[in-house]
Amino acid sequence: MQIPDSPILKAIYERRSIRQFTDESVSRDLIMTAIEAASWAPSGLNNQPWRFAIIWDKPLQEALAALTKYSNILKSAFVLIAVFLDKEASYDYTKDCQAVGACLQNLLLSLHSMGLGAVWIGEILRNKDRVNETLILPNRFELMATVAVGQPAHRNQKSHRKPIEELILLEK
């Protein structure tokens, strides 16, 4: 496929989930830039229902890693970003979950555009209550995902997509 001459489309087509990281550090400025970009996602009534927990602390990362079968990924990341839905800021649960999904996509694309690697871990949701306990957060914050971030060990990930014809239900 020919990638169109557009930085946004290029980032969409080239971004991959990075699950292996080097020991090289990641600056707080880059993380804050990515979170700022994430916060520009669309949300109904502009309620911006997303909230972030940025975890640099290795013992705390290991405690979170113990809550998922992908513990090796979380342990090897330089920083973890847990993304939550603030239920008190929510006006429609489904719409707000979609908004947090858009926020997560902005986060992943911005991290990629700055040369960082990241992967969206959803499997940890089976222990979302324990994540809140570990982070000492009230239940008004519902975990939506944890994003592991670091310097990519490599960028040789491959991916494929179904033919677009298989995905279109109707066109009239």
N, C-alpha and C positions, 0 to 999 in steps of 0.2 A: 504494500500500500504506500502510495505517495503521501507524505505528511505535508499538509498545506503550510504555506508560508505565514504562519501566525504563531506568536509565542504561546498563546493560550492553548491552541490546538496541539502544538508540539509538546507542551507539558502534559496534556491529557493523554496523548498517545504514547509518550515515552516513560511516564511514571510507572514504577513497579514497586511492589511490596518488598522492602529490604528487611531481611531477617538475620543478617550477619553483619556485625559491626566491628570496626577497629577499636583500639583503646584510646584513640585520639579524642581530645575534648571537643565539646560543642559550646560555643559562646552563648551566654544568656541573651545577648542582643539579638542573635539570630532566632532564638526560641521566641522572644517577645515579639519580633517582627512577624513570625509565623502566626502567633496567637492573635496579633492585631489583624492580620489578613483573614484569619478564621472568623473573627468577630464581624466581618463585613458580609457574611452570608445573609441571604434574605430570610426574614421571619415574618409571620403573620402579625399585623398591627405593629411591626417593628419591636416586638417584645423581647427579642434577643435572649431566649431562654437558656442559652448555654452558659456553663461555668467550667472553669479549668482548675485542676490541681496539678502543679508542676513538681515532680519528685526527682530531686537531684541526689538525695540521701541514699547511699547504697544499702544500708540495713533496711530501710523502708521499701526500697525497690525489691529486695529479696523477700520481704514479707508479702508484698503483692504478687511476686512471682510464684509463691507457694500456692496461690489461689487459682492457678491456671495450668493446664497441661503444656502450655507454651512457655514454661518457666525459663528455659534456656534463652529465649529471645529477650524476655524482660530483664534478665540478669546481665545480658551482654550489652544492652542499650546504655548510652551515656545518661539519658534523661527519659523519664516517662511523663506523658501528659494524659491524665485521666480527664475525660470529658463527661460532664453531667448535664442532665436536664434539671433546671430549677423549677420544681413543681409549683412553687408559689408565684413564679413569673408566667406560668403556663395558662393559656386560655382555651386551647383545644389540644388534647394529648397527641392525637395522630399528627396534626399539623406541626406541632412543636417537635415531635420526634423527627419529622421530615426536615425541619429547620436545622436541628442538630446534625443530621446527616449531611446537609449542605455545608455546615460549619466544618465538619470533619473533612469533607472533600477539599474545602479551601485550605485547611491546615496541611493536608497531605501534599497538595499541589504547591503550596508556598515553600514547604520544606524541601521538596524536590527541586524547585527553581533555584534554591540557594545551595544546591549541591549536597544536601543532607539525605540520609536514608531514613525511611520510616515504614512502619507497618501498623495497620489498624487491627487490634486484637479484640474480637468480639466474644470469644469463648469464655473470657473471664466474667461475663455477665451472669453465668450460672452461680457465681459467688458475689454478686453485686452488694448484697447486704454486708458481707464480711469485708468488702473493700471499704465501705463507709465506716465500719467499726475500726478497721486498721488506720484509716486516715482521720478518725475522730470527726466525722461529718454527720450532720443530722439527716434524717430520712427524707427531708424535703428535696435533697439532691439525689437524683436517680442516675446511676452510672449508665452511660450509653456506649462507651468504648474506652479502651486504654491504647494510647499510641506510643510505641517504642521508637525512640529517635537516637540516631548516632551517625558517625561517619561510616559510610558504606564500605564493607570489606571488599566488595566487587559489585559490578553492575552488569552481570551477564545473565540476569533473569530473563526468561522468555515467557510469553503469554500468548494466548489466542482468544478470539472471540467467535461466537456463533455467527453464521452469516446473517446479515441484517434481515433477510427475508424470513428467517425463522422467528424473529422477534416482533415483527409487525403483525398485530392482530387484525387490523382493519385499515384500509385506505380507500376512501370513496371520493 
